[in-house]
C-alpha cells in the first residue's frame, strides 16, 4: 500500500463483484456495530448455511468437486469449458450467437460424454439452481429500492 493511501472499506474486487467477506461481516463493517436483532440474524444465517450444506444437492456437489479435484488435468479442462460457456452466455454478439453455441456444443460433445464431467456439471447446475431459488425468494420477500 502506498504511504499516503488510506485504507478502504471497499469490498469490490477488481472484477466488480463483492469479495467473499460474508453478508454479516460486510454489514457490520459498513454499519459499525450490531444490535441484538442483528446478532440473532447472524446466528440464523449461520444455521441456514449449515442447512444448505446438509442438503443432498450440496453434498452431491461437494462429492463431485472432490472427485474432479483428484484429477488436475480433468479439472483444468472442466474449468476451460466453464470459462468458455460463461463467455458465450454473457456475449453481446447476438448476431452470431447461434453459430457460436453450435460450435461450442460440437467442440465439447465428446468431452461432455465423460461420466465424471457430466456428473460434475450436473451437480454444479443443481446447486446453482438451488442457490438461485434461495436468492430469488429473499429478493422477492424484502423491499429494496
N, C-alpha and C positions, 0 to 999 in steps of 0.2 A: 504494500500500500504506500502511496506517495506520502511524504512527510506532512504536507498541508491538507491532505484529503481527509474529510470527515467520514466516519463510518456511516453506513446507511442501513435503514430498516427495509430497503427494497428487497422483496422476496422473489423478484423475477430473475430467471436465469437469462443467458444470452439469447435464447431462442423464444423468449416472450412468455414462457409458462412459469407457473409457480414452482419454486424449489420444493422439495419434499420435506417440508417442515412440520406437517401435520396441521390439521384445521385448528385445533385449540391452541397449539403453540403459536401459530400465526396470529390468532385472535388476541391472545394475551400480549404478544409483542406489540400489537397495534394499540390496544386499549390501555395496557399498563398494569392492571390488576384485575383479579377475578372476584366476583361476588359468590355467595353461597350457591346460587342457582347455576352459575357458570361452572363452578367446580363439580356440581352434581351432573351437569350436562357432559362435562369432560369424562366423568366416570361412565355415564351411559354410552358415550361414543366408544370408549374402550370395550365395554361389554358388547356393543353392536359389532365392532370389528372382530371380536372373538367369535361371535355368532357367524359372521361371514366366513371366517377361517374354518369353522366346523361344518360348513355345508359340503355336500358331496361334490358340488361343482368346483369349489375351491380346492378340495382335497385331490380331485382328479387332475385339475390343472397343475398343482404342485408336483404330483407324481410324474406327469408328463414333462414338466420343466426339469426335474431331477434326472429323468431318463435321457433327455436330449443333452443336458449339460455333461453327461458322461462320455459324449461323443463330440468333441470340439469341432471336427470338420463338418459334421451334420448340423451342429448348432450354427456355425458360420453360414452355411447355405440357407438355413431357415431364416436367419437374420437378413440375409441378402434378399430373399423372397419377400419378407415383411416390409423391408425398406422400399423395394420396387412397387409392391402392392400399395403402400401408403402414398408414394409419389403419384401413382396412377389415379388413386382415389381423390387426391387433392389437386390434381392437374386442372388448369383453367383452359386447356386446349380441347374444348368440346367438339371442335370440327373433326378431329381425328381420333376421338376417344374410343369409338367402337373398334376401329382397326387396331389401336394400341392395346385394348383389352383382349382382343382375339389373339394378337401376337404374344401377349403376356401369358395367356392361358395355354397356348401351344408350346411356348418355351418351357413351362413348368409342369406340363401334363404328366410326364413320367415321374418327375420329382414328387408330385402330389400322390402318386400311387404307392409310394413307400408308406407302409402302415404306421411307422413311427412318426413320420412327418404328418400324416393325416390325423393321427391320434392327438398329436400336439396342437395342431392348428384348430382342430375341432374343440378341444378342451379350452384353448385360449378364447375362441369365439364365444363359447358358452359362458365363460367367466366374464368377458367383456359385456355381453348382453345382460348378465345379472347386475353388474355394476351400473350399466346404463339405466336399467329399470329403477334401481335404487335412487340414482341421481334425479331421474325424471320424477319419481314420487316426491322427493324432497323439494325440488324446484316448483312443483305444482301445489305443494302444501303450504308454502310460506310466501308472503308478499315481499317482493324485491323490486324497487323502482329503478 
